[in-house]
Amino acid sequence: MNTLYGALVVVAGSVANLAIAAMFVLRVREPHRARPFGFFGTAMALPLLAGSIVAAATGMEGWDIALPLVFVAFAVVEILVDVVVGFDVRATRWLWPYLMSFYIAQWAVIGAAFRASDVGGTIVLVTYFVCLAATAYSYRRVGHGARQETRERHHSPV
């Protein structure tokens, strides 16, 4: 297995999970600061895209190319919906398809990390569970948090 590929997938997957976990915790504690952490987690699609390019350039298997691209596809949709269009998917009936695509993207990165190495896969899996715990914490406290976050964004100097 290519070590550059493994490093890109493991680091980007772990950082994405931890940044998104921080976003969920901040939705409860300081909602006006949460959004940048979500964007930072989404930006981890760039090193994952680089991992897919490395996999393709070095003749790795199709799964090694495709799995990181699932997260990249989710990130593109996330940016288009959340930033370009400004559509609050979390307050619509599209919430469940959105959440499913998010979790499928995370699972794909976990799969890519395990294909790279057992240790790397375990690291990404542990950070995934941290993200799940933060998600549950946020949901119990503020629901999905989007309305409160939007309210804070419009009334905050940040």
C-alpha positions, 0 to 999 in steps of 0.5 A: 500500500502506498504510504502517501495514500495512507497518510492522506486518507488517515489524517484527512479522515481523522481531522474531518471527524474531529473538526465536525465533532468540534462543530457539534459541541460548539453548536451547544456551547458557542453556536456562532463559532460552530460553522467554521469547524464544519467547513474545515471538516468538509475541506478535508475532501481536498486531501482525500481527493489527493489520495484518490489521485495518488491511488490512480497514479500509482496503479492502486485498486479501484476501491482505493480510488473510489472510496475517498471520492465518496467523501469528495462528492458529499463535500461538493454537494455540501458546499453547493447546498450550504454555501452557493445556494444557501439552502438550509437542508437541515430544516426540510424533509431532505434532512434524512437523505442528507444525513445518510449521504454524510454517514455513507461518506464517513463510512467510505473514508473508514473503509479507505483507511482500513484498506491503507492499514489496520492501525490507520483504519482504527484511528479513523474509526475511533475519531468517527465514534468521537464524532458520533458522540458529539452528534448525539450530545448536540442533538440532545441539547439543541436538536440539529442546531441549524435554526439556533446557529442561523439565529446566532449568525445573524445576531453575532458580530463574528 
